[in-house]
Amino acid sequence: MIWKSLTVTSVFNYRFGLNHGFGMSKSANSASGGRITMDELAALAGVSPATVSRVYSAPDRVSEATRSAVLSVAERHGFHPNRLAGSLRNSKTRIVGIIVPSLTTSFFAQTLQSLSRALEAMDYRLMVCSHDYDLDREEQLLQTLLEWSPSAIVTTGTAHTRRSLRLMLDAPCPIVEMWDLADNPVDTIVGFSNREVGVAVAHHLWRSGRRNLAFVGRSLERDQRGAARCSAFVDTIEQLGGQRPQVIALPDQSTSSGGAEAFARLAIRGDIDAVAFSNDILALGGLAEAQRLGISVPQDIAVVGYGDLEFAPSLNPALTTVRLPQKQIGEQVAAILAQRFANGSSENNKIDLGFELVIRASG
C-alpha cells in the first residue's frame, strides 16, 4: 500500500523565528545582488581588502581583535571566502555538495548514485560529506562547502542548528533538503513524511491484533527522522486506545547485534507481541535472536523493519518493512537542480514522493 503524507512534519516554530524574528530570508546580501564581496566586507569592517585576505589566508599575521571584528561582520552578512584563487569574483564551481548523516550503511547509496549520475550528465560533480548524525558537524560542513562556491547544496532532513539555517538562507545557490518533508522548507524539499511512516506501521500492527508493542531505534536522540517515526508510532498506538509502547534507544553504532540484544530484552517481558525497528539491519538482528530463543515470528511476536534493504525479502520469515523512494529522491533532486540552473526557479518547492508499507511474513 502506498502512503502519502496526511500531516507534514515541520520545524515551523524553529524556522519562523529565523525567517521573521530576525528579518532573514533567502536573498542576496550585497548591493550587486550576489553574495557580499571581499571589498564590501573590508568596508563594513573598516579595514583594507588585504587585511580581510590575511584573516582567511594567514590569520596569525592579524591581531586577534581585528580578526574577530572581520569574522563577526562576515558572519552577519553571509560572507564566505572563495577558495578558487584566480577565478572570477562570485564564480560558481560545477560542484554540488551533499551532506548525509552516514555512509556506513546502504540507506543513502541509491540516492547518491542516482543524483551523481544525473549531475554528471549535466557536467556537474557531486561532493559527498557525512556528519554522523551530529548537527554541529553539519554546520561546519555547510560552512566549508560554501567556501568552495558550489552550484547547489543538498542536505538531509529538516533539523539543523540555528547557524546552519542562517547559512542556508543566505547561501548564494539553491538549497535542497531531502528525505523528509516540511511546511516551510529553507528553499526546496524532496522526500516523504517520517511521521506518517510511524503512523502507518502503528495502524498496520494494530489492525493485525497486536496490543503490546515496542519500538527499537538507533541514535534516537540524534537521528531526528528516526525520532519522528518513533514519536508518531507511540502517539498513534495511544490514540487507538492501546498502552504506551515500550521504547528502546540503542547506542549510535548499534548494528544487527544491537537489534538482537533489544529483542532479547523485550522477549524476557513475556507480553510483547510486536516490535517495530527503526531500520532493517536492527530488524535482522531481532529475527536472528527470535530463532535462537525459539520464538515464532510472527505468531508470538511480529517484526517490522524500515528501509526494505536488499536482504529483506530473503530472510526467514521475509521481513515486513517500509520501502523508501531512495532512487527517486536522487532523480527528483537532480531534476529540480536542472530547472534551477537553467531558469533560476523550479515549479514546486515541496515534493512528497511517499513510501510503501511492504507486508511480508514477519508481521
Residue pairs with C-beta under 8 A, 6 or more apart in sequence:
1 200
1 356
1 357
1 359
2 354
2 355
2 356
3 196
3 197
3 200
3 354
3 355
3 356
3 357
4 196
4 352
4 354
5 181
5 192
5 193
5 195
5 196
5 352
5 354
6 193
6 196
6 199
7 193
7 195
7 196
8 181
8 182
8 183
8 193
8 352
9 158
9 180
9 181
9 182
9 193
9 194
9 195
9 228
10 158
10 181
10 182
10 183
10 184
11 158
11 159
11 182
12 182
12 183
12 184
14 165
15 165
15 182
15 184
15 186
16 184
18 24
18 162
18 165
18 166
18 169
19 25
19 169
19 184
24 166
24 169
24 170
25 169
26 168
26 169
26 170
26 171
26 175
26 186
26 187
28 34
28 35
28 172
29 35
29 36
29 77
29 78
29 79
29 170
29 172
30 36
30 37
30 40
30 77
31 40
32 90
34 90
34 172
35 78
35 79
35 80
35 90
35 170
35 172
36 44
36 74
36 77
36 78
36 79
37 89
37 90
38 49
38 52
38 53
38 79
38 81
39 49
40 77
41 52
41 70
41 73
41 74
41 77
41 79
42 48
42 49
42 51
42 52
44 73
44 77
45 52
45 69
45 70
45 73
45 74
46 69
47 66
47 69
47 70
51 62
51 66
51 70
52 70
54 61
54 62
55 62
55 66
55 67
55 70
55 71
56 81
59 67
62 70
73 79
74 80
78 166
78 167
78 170
78 171
80 143
80 146
80 147
80 149
81 147
82 89
82 90
82 91
82 147
82 148
82 149
83 147
83 148
83 149
84 91
84 93
84 148
84 149
87 149
90 149
90 172
91 149
92 149
92 150
92 151
92 173
93 148
93 149
93 150
93 151
94 123
94 124
94 125
94 151
95 124
95 125
95 126
95 127
95 148
95 150
95 151
96 115
96 119
96 124
96 125
96 126
96 127
96 150
96 151
96 152
96 153
96 154
96 337
97 126
97 127
97 129
97 141
97 145
97 148
97 150
97 152
97 153
97 154
98 112
98 115
98 126
98 127
98 128
98 129
98 153
98 154
98 155
99 129
99 130
99 131
99 138
99 141
99 142
99 145
99 153
99 154
99 155
99 156
100 108
100 111
100 112
100 128
100 129
100 130
100 131
100 156
101 108
101 130
101 131
101 132
101 133
101 156
101 157
101 223
102 108
102 130
102 132
102 133
103 128
103 130
105 279
105 281
106 309
106 310
107 279
107 307
107 309
107 326
108 156
108 179
108 326
109 326
110 326
110 327
110 330
111 178
111 179
111 326
111 327
111 329
111 330
111 333
112 126
112 128
112 330
113 327
113 330
114 326
114 327
114 328
114 329
114 330
114 331
114 334
115 126
115 154
115 330
115 331
115 333
115 334
116 126
116 330
118 330
118 331
118 334
118 335
118 338
119 125
119 126
119 334
119 337
122 334
122 338
122 341
124 151
124 337
127 145
127 148
127 150
129 141
129 144
129 145
131 137
131 138
131 141
132 252
133 219
133 222
133 223
133 252
134 222
135 159
135 160
135 161
135 164
135 222
136 161
138 155
138 160
138 161
138 164
139 160
139 161
139 163
139 164
139 167
142 153
142 155
142 164
142 167
142 168
143 167
145 153
146 153
146 167
146 171
149 173
150 173
151 173
151 174
151 337
151 341
152 173
152 174
152 175
152 176
152 337
152 340
152 341
153 168
153 171
153 173
153 174
153 175
153 176
154 175
154 176
154 177
154 178
154 333
155 168
155 175
155 176
155 177
155 178
156 177
156 178
156 179
156 180
157 177
157 179
157 180
157 224
157 225
158 177
158 180
158 181
158 182
158 185
158 189
158 224
159 224
160 168
165 186
168 175
168 186
168 187
169 186
174 187
174 188
174 336
174 337
174 340
175 186
175 187
175 188
176 187
176 188
176 189
176 190
176 333
176 336
176 337
177 185
177 186
177 187
177 188
177 189
177 190
177 191
178 189
178 190
178 191
178 329
178 333
179 191
179 192
179 225
179 329
180 189
180 191
180 192
180 193
180 194
180 225
180 228
181 189
181 191
181 192
181 193
181 350
181 352
182 189
182 350
183 350
185 349
185 350
187 349
188 336
188 346
188 348
188 349
188 350
188 351
189 349
189 350
189 351
190 329
190 332
190 333
190 336
190 351
190 353
191 325
191 329
191 351
191 352
191 353
192 324
192 325
192 352
192 353
192 354
192 355
193 352
194 225
194 226
194 228
194 229
194 232
195 228
195 229
195 231
195 232
196 232
196 355
197 229
197 232
197 306
197 322
197 355
198 228
198 229
198 230
198 231
198 232
198 233
198 234
198 235
198 236
199 232
199 233
199 236
200 322
200 355
200 357
201 229
201 233
201 276
201 304
201 306
201 322
201 357
202 213
202 232
202 233
202 236
202 237
202 240
202 276
203 236
203 240
204 304
204 320
204 357
204 359
205 213
205 274
205 276
205 302
205 304
205 363
206 236
206 237
206 240
206 242
208 274
208 302
208 363
210 273
210 274
210 302
211 242
211 243
211 273
212 243
212 271
212 272
212 273
212 274
213 233
213 237
213 242
213 245
213 246
213 272
213 273
213 274
213 275
213 276
214 245
214 246
214 247
214 248
214 266
214 272
214 274
214 275
214 276
215 230
215 233
215 234
215 245
215 246
215 247
215 248
215 275
215 276
215 277
215 278
216 247
216 248
216 250
216 259
216 262
216 263
216 266
216 275
216 276
216 277
216 278
216 282
216 286
217 223
217 226
217 227
217 229
217 230
217 247
217 248
217 249
217 250
217 277
217 278
217 282
218 226
218 249
218 250
218 251
218 252
218 254
218 258
218 278
218 279
218 282
219 226
219 250
219 251
219 252
219 254
220 226
220 227
220 230
220 247
220 249
220 278
221 227
221 249
222 252
223 278
226 278
226 279
229 278
229 306
230 247
230 278
233 245
233 276
234 244
234 245
234 247
237 243
237 244
237 245
238 244
246 266
246 269
246 272
248 262
248 265
248 266
250 258
250 259
250 261
250 262
250 282
251 258
254 282
255 281
255 282
255 285
256 281
256 282
256 284
256 285
256 288
257 285
258 282
258 285
259 277
259 281
259 282
259 283
259 284
259 285
259 286
259 289
260 285
260 286
260 288
260 289
260 292
261 285
261 289
262 275
262 282
262 285
262 286
263 275
263 285
263 286
263 289
263 290
263 301
264 289
264 293
266 272
266 275
266 301
267 289
267 290
267 293
267 295
267 301
272 301
273 300
273 301
273 302
274 301
274 302
274 303
274 304
274 363
275 286
275 301
275 302
275 303
275 304
276 304
276 306
277 283
277 286
277 303
277 304
277 305
277 306
278 306
279 305
279 306
279 307
280 305
280 306
280 307
280 308
280 309
280 311
280 312
280 319
280 321
281 307
281 309
282 305
283 303
283 304
283 305
283 306
283 319
283 321
283 362
284 305
284 311
284 315
284 319
286 303
287 297
287 303
287 315
287 316
287 317
287 319
287 362
290 296
290 297
290 300
290 301
290 303
295 301
297 303
297 317
297 362
297 363
298 317
298 361
298 362
298 363
302 320
302 362
302 363
303 319
303 320
303 362
303 363
304 319
304 320
304 321
304 322
304 362
304 363
305 312
305 319
305 320
305 321
305 322
306 321
306 322
306 324
307 321
307 322
307 324
308 321
308 322
308 323
308 324
308 356
308 358
309 321
312 318
312 319
312 321
312 358
312 360
313 319
313 360
315 362
317 360
317 361
317 362
318 360
318 361
318 362
319 360
319 362
320 357
320 358
320 359
320 360
320 361
320 362
320 363
321 358
321 360
322 355
322 356
322 357
322 358
323 355
323 356
323 357
323 358
324 355
325 353
325 354
325 355
328 353
329 353
332 351
332 353
336 346
336 351
339 345
339 346
339 347
340 346
